[in-house]
């Protein structure tokens, strides 16, 4: 018998067991289906509908056109850590927003998006069999990153009763002698949850008591609609045990530029840099210059986009509740996570039928782990017109399939 990846006569898979362990993304099936259909409104992809603000694009174009001082020619690699000017700008940005200070010479690493930063963190930190606690429902990349680094992801469920805010007691219950790290991702993808300061303090206490390293993915930090974001490293005692991951993709609408960063204790950042220098060398140079501009002049644009997301968020939450799909109010990122229990369908059936009958794409909650069952993720980083149209179609669909009052 041949197995996945083997040719005739081979009984052993050529694909590593680690990669075989990674489940195919639960989202992929829908996007394959979607690609074959016309007139679909997609609330599926977690990507801003805005184009990167003009000043950022212009800075990149201008840099290419004028060339640069000889020692920093644009068409070359940068330092493995990233351009010093960008690292300094990141340090100033974090200091200004959160009063946390990082040394640009050894505590900041510029990466190919938060995606690469997460992978580097896992590879730099984990030994075979180390356990990593991952709140569920979870962003789809966290578990695969842990597995690829030889670790074991351990899900920590979050519940709609708590507006999907991670609770310290639920973490503590899953700690074993092998637990090495905890992943945090707030504001959250897929639920839109943000943590309260009490939640964060409770989690910090657990991290301290059990000597956990915290990998805090704060890519949505600037997309918070009610109150202020608290950076996990700003909590007493957390800076020395936290790797903070930050990005440009969401707040500055720069998904295609592939740029992000990690900050943390020098020893960990140096270890991540060692992996990064062999797999990526450096983040794209042109994108690094664009990122400097984003941090220098992007505040107003971020504010403008945040206001629009906020309006769409309120519209979507109200629409779901009106049509009978209970939806708690997400306070950050750009996702809603309504319950679809009123239809009696599984989240996968719901998403598939909705796509076939009304040509609206949402992501089944089960794609984000078992605790996502009974929910779907709908992204409001689509235009308001599209959202209005999608909500009408979903209301029609829900009325047709409702099984409970
Ligand atoms: N982390 C979260 C929670 C995300 O939602 C995403 C993208 O959807 C990423 C990381 C990836 O970010 P980047 O584009 O910086 O690689």
Boltz pocket constraint, residues with backbone or C-beta under 6 A from the ligand:
constraints:
  - pocket:
      binder: B
      contacts: [[A, 46], [A, 112], [A, 113], [A, 114], [A, 115], [A, 116], [A, 139], [A, 185], [A, 187], [A, 188], [A, 189], [A, 217], [A, 219], [A, 246], [A, 247], [A, 248], [A, 249], [A, 255], [A, 259], [A, 260]]
      max_distance: 6.0
